[in-house]
Amino acid sequence: MSNLRERSETMKRLKIGVICYPSLGGSGVVATELALKMAEKGHEIHFITSSLPFRYSQPNDRIHFHEVKIDGYAVFKYPPYDIALANRIGQVIEEEQLDLLHVHYAVPHAVSAVLAKDMVQSDIGIITTLHGTDVTILGHDPALRNTVKYGIDKSDITTAVSESLRKETMELIEPAKEIVTVYNFIDETTYHPVDSTAIREEFQLPENDKVIVHISNFRSVKRIPDLIRAFAKIRKTVPAKLLLVGEGPEMPRIRRLADSLGVTDHVIFTGKRDDLPAILSASDVMVLPSEKEAFGLVLLEGFACGVPAVGTTAGGIPEVIEDGVNGYLVPVGSPEAIAEKTVAILQDMDLQRRMSENALRTVCEKFGSSHIVSQYEELYGRLLREGQ
C-alpha cells in the first residue's frame, strides 16, 4: 500500500477505524475520548459500531460513523453480530482505504477485525486494547480462552489498560507476543472542579453533611452491598449522604439492603447522569469496593475533580490510588475497612485537602491525556513502519 508508506513518513493524517462498544462503560468512554483526541491531532476517525458512541455528541468533519446493521434471518436463533461486524469492517477498510484498525476488546471485536482483514485480503494493521472483562471473565472460561488468545495473537499490537491486566493476560492466556501497558486517561477539559451549587440544591444536600459518591454499572462485581454496609457504619459517626450514580442489575438488591439497614433516607439514587463533573465536585470522597477492576476509570474522573478515593486492592486500582497519598486502599469484602478509611478522610479537613491536591496532581503527572494519546500515536507509527 503506497499511501501507507507515505503516511508512515509524516504521521500527519491517518485513517483510523475504531471498533468499540458504543454504550455506557469504561472501554467505550476511553475508545471515544481517544478517537476524539486523535481527530484533534488531525487524524481521520471511522467508528464502526452498532450505534453512535454515547460520548460523541459534537459533529466533527474528521469523524465518521459506519453503522453495523444486523438483519434477521430465520435460520439464526440469535442475530450473528460478530459476522455482521466483520462484514462492515471489511467494507469500510475498502471504501475508506483505512490505514489501521484500533479495536477495543479481544472478543468479539478483535476476532471480527481479523476476519474482516482476511475477507478483503488486506494487509491493514490491527491494534487491540484489552479493557478487562475480555480477560478477567471470558479468559477464565475454557470455552472462550482460545478465542481470546486467537484475537490477541492475530493482532499486530495488543495493549492493556493496566500493568495488573497485562500480567494477568500473560499468565492466563499465554499469548504468543508481548503486551504493552498503556493506561487509561480522561479529558481534563471536561473533568475538573466546577460549581456544584445546582447539584446540592437538586438533591437537597444539607450544608453540613459530607457526600460520598459511587459511580458504576451496578453489577455484582462492584460489591456495592459492601459500600451500603460501610455507609451504615459511617452514618453513626459522620452526618453524610451517599450518591449512587448509574444503573444496573444489582439495583433492587441494593435498595432492599439500604432499607433494611435504615439508611434509605440518606442514599440518593441518581440514575445515569451526564453532569458527572458537577456531581463529583459536590462530593468529598469516592468509594470503589470492586472485587475485579482492570483499571477504575471513575477514579481518574474523581481525581480530576479533586475527589480522593477509598478503593480495594483489586486489579489495577492500586496503580491509581496511592495508599495514604490520594486516598486509601482496603481489602476486598471489608465494609469495616471502607468505613474506617472513609471516616478518616471525612473527619480530617487537612487530610482531605491534602489528598484532594494529590489526586489532582496524580491526573496531571501520570494520566494526562496528551501523554497517553502520544503513546498510542507512537504505537500507530510503529505499526505502520512494521507494515512497510
Stockholm file with secondary structure:
# STOCKHOLM 1.0

chainA/1-388         MSNLRERSETMKRLKIGVICYPSLGGSGVVATELALKMAEKGHEIHFITSSLPFRYSQPNDRIHFHEVKIDGYAVFKYPPYDIALANRIGQVIEEEQLDLLHVHYAVPHAVSAVLAKDMVQSDIGIITTLHGTDVTILGHDPALRNTVKYGIDKSDITTAVSESLRKETMELIEPAKEIVTVYNFIDETTYHPVDSTAIREEFQLPENDKVIVHISNFRSVKRIPDLIRAFAKIRKTVPAKLLLVGEGPEMPRIRRLADSLGVTDHVIFTGKRDDLPAILSASDVMVLPSEKEAFGLVLLEGFACGVPAVGTTAGGIPEVIEDGVNGYLVPVGSPEAIAEKTVAILQDMDLQRRMSENALRTVCEKFGSSHIVSQYEELYGRLLREGQ
#=GR chainA/1-388 SS CHHHHHHHHHCSCCEEEEECCCSSSHHHHHHHHHHHHHHHTTCEEEEEESSCCTTCCSCCTTEEEEECCCCCCTTCSSCCHHHHHHHHHHHHHHHHTCSEEEEECIIIIIHHHHHHHHHTTCCCEEEEEECSHHHHTGGGCHHHHHHHHHHHHTSSEEEESSHHHHHHHHHHTCCSSCCEECCCCCCTTTSSCCCCHHHHHHTTCCTTCEEEEEESCCCGGGCHHHHHHHHHHHTTTSCEEEEEESCCTTHHHHHHHHHHTTCGGGEEEEESCSCHHHHHHTCSEEEECCSCCSSCHHHHHHHHTTCCEEEESSTTGGGTCCBTTTEEEECTTCHHHHHHHHHHHHHCHHHHHHHHHHHHHHHHHHSCHHHHHHHHHHHHHHHHHHTC
#=GC SS_cons         CHHHHHHHHHCSCCEEEEECCCSSSHHHHHHHHHHHHHHHTTCEEEEEESSCCTTCCSCCTTEEEEECCCCCCTTCSSCCHHHHHHHHHHHHHHHHTCSEEEEECIIIIIHHHHHHHHHTTCCCEEEEEECSHHHHTGGGCHHHHHHHHHHHHTSSEEEESSHHHHHHHHHHTCCSSCCEECCCCCCTTTSSCCCCHHHHHHTTCCTTCEEEEEESCCCGGGCHHHHHHHHHHHTTTSCEEEEEESCCTTHHHHHHHHHHTTCGGGEEEEESCSCHHHHHHTCSEEEECCSCCSSCHHHHHHHHTTCCEEEESSTTGGGTCCBTTTEEEECTTCHHHHHHHHHHHHHCHHHHHHHHHHHHHHHHHHSCHHHHHHHHHHHHHHHHHHTC
//
